[in-house]
């Protein structure tokens, strides 16, 4: 301590770091509030191994289709000849049809003859079961194939072949790294993380948070690349290695390309008109009626104003429950038209560096609906509608300098762990993951602001 004849020079003493006592809290407080979409997926254990870096699933096609009248040749007197658009030559002799034309209310007719499929259209000759008139209007009337009817000693109808629709997505490789020197490793700091006053635990936690956030962003808004690892001449490559880089498609990609993509008539407003539109979209796609909608605070604010006018009978506050697992997410639940809808606020949608109204206004202002339960397989099984596929890392098991939980691998190198000569500690994180959406026609993106 600096003294002069028994007297202390305060100015000199204060200039020496840490000599004076200071009131410093040892904790580090979470100002960034990084919360990831993967947090929900981990809680409900929606992770499934993948054995390859691209994965595929098949869905069955609808057993019926609708046709639109494109031309009318003759009609009236309980008979008619007209042409309809059809994707696959679906109509056949013996089918009973109904029409959306209001003049045909309560009237059905039987297909008596079917013309050849020409450029996605067929000509039908129909006849009612009595003397009822039947009318059609070109480009307006929709035809449904409700049933079939045959005579005594009838021949078998024309065979139909039902196809399958294949969806596929890609695994994306994620990496993160942390480096610390020998001096930094042992230097003490004034804040504490998990009982340690070194900088390493703090850096490790922050890097893993960043890694989880990177994965979450890809799972929410990733765009599946055309490039795949096996391409002979890949379009997207790493500049350093020259090898292909493939990207996974996220929830936004599934909704836009294969699901429902809709919005409010007037952005910034939400009422019964919009709620009816959301439900009508589900009905049109035969989607389940138990749904959860993910969104950020900005979109949540628009619907909250509407909820406040419904009263307690229309909206309840409950904990989010998926597959029988209740998690610490308070959600607004609405029971409307036979649909139970949980509106879930996901904090990562509010991150101003990721999904702000300026950077991604459509994502920031949308609600992403996914069925809560599982999709049935045609043979009686079930699989979750939404899950993260993971490819095992090339590092198996846990060793002194590495660990692997099946979703993410971590390993350390450098002289400070006995590997190499350089006096530093390098920590690597590696994950190979992709989002899989089953029956994506049931997913819905609905923009409200």
Buried (B, 14 or more C-beta within 10 A) or exposed (E): EEEEEEEEEEEEEEEEEEEEEEEEEEEBEEEEEBBBBBBBBEBBEBBEEBEEBBBEBEBEEEEEBBBBBBBBEEBEEBBBBBBBBBEEBBBBBBBBBBBBBEEBEEBBBBBBEBBEBEEEBBBBBBBBEEEEBBBBBEEEBEBBBEEBEEEEEEEEEEEEEEEEEEBBBBBBBBEBEBBBBBEBBEEEBEEBBEEEEBBBBBBBEBBBBBBBBBBBBBBBBBBBBEBBBEBEEBEEBEEEEEEBBBBBBBBBBBBBEBBBBBBBEEEEBBBEEBBEBBBEBBEEBEBBBEBBBBBBEBBBBBBBEBBEEBEEEEBEEEEBBBEEEEBEBEBBBBEBBEBBBBBBBBBBBBBEEBBBBEEBBBBBBBBBBBBBBBBEEEEEEEBBBBBBBBBBBEBEEEEEBBBBEEBBBBBBBBEBBEBEEBEBBBBBBBBBBBBBBBBBBBBBBBBBB
